[in-house]
Structures are given as structure tokens and as C-alpha cells.
Amino acid sequence: MWGDLESRVDERVTLAGTAQNAAAGAIVSLDGRPVYVSDLPEWPPDLVGRAVEVTGTLVFRPAPPPEGPTVHQLSDSYELHGAVWSATG
């Protein structure tokens, strides 16, 4: 599933994964990799760790260039805009 995302950028897609909270906001975890859910700071507690389907417009966000030496730098990411979701499990 993760490998298909690049070809689906700017399309409305439905992704099936696990609802998780990350430092930068709510994500749907696909094969252990995050897709952020735009404008959702965190999942409702009853959805965290559950299987969900999330539908929205897929956007690619390139990582900003590092500013000076870093131990850990941001990586490229995907995000769903205008998302709606439902629990599936």
C-alpha cells in the first residue's frame, strides 16, 4: 500500500490502517509508516490503536532542508486533506 501513494498524490483516496497519535498530529499507520490526517491534532481516545479507513485528498510534503548539523531530521511525508474516517475494527 505504501508504495502506491506516490502515484496517487492530489487524488481523493481511501486508506485502511491503524489510528495512531504522533508528535505532529494524528496519523493512519500503513505498514508501520505514517500518513498524517490534516487538521486533526489527535484521534479520539476510542479510536487510538483501532483499524480505520480514512478518505481524503493525498498531499506530498517534502521535508524541509536541515538548518545546520542535526541528530535527527524530518523526512518526506504524506498527508490527507479534507479527511473523513470510520472505524473498521
Secondary structure as GFF3:
##gff-version 3
##sequence-region A 1 89
A	DSSP	three_ten_helix	2	4	.	.	.	ID=ss1
A	DSSP	three_ten_helix	6	8	.	.	.	ID=ss2
A	DSSP	beta_strand	12	22	.	.	.	ID=ss3
A	DSSP	beta_strand	25	30	.	.	.	ID=ss4
A	DSSP	beta_strand	33	37	.	.	.	ID=ss5
A	DSSP	beta_strand	51	61	.	.	.	ID=ss6
A	DSSP	beta_strand	77	87	.	.	.	ID=ss7
###
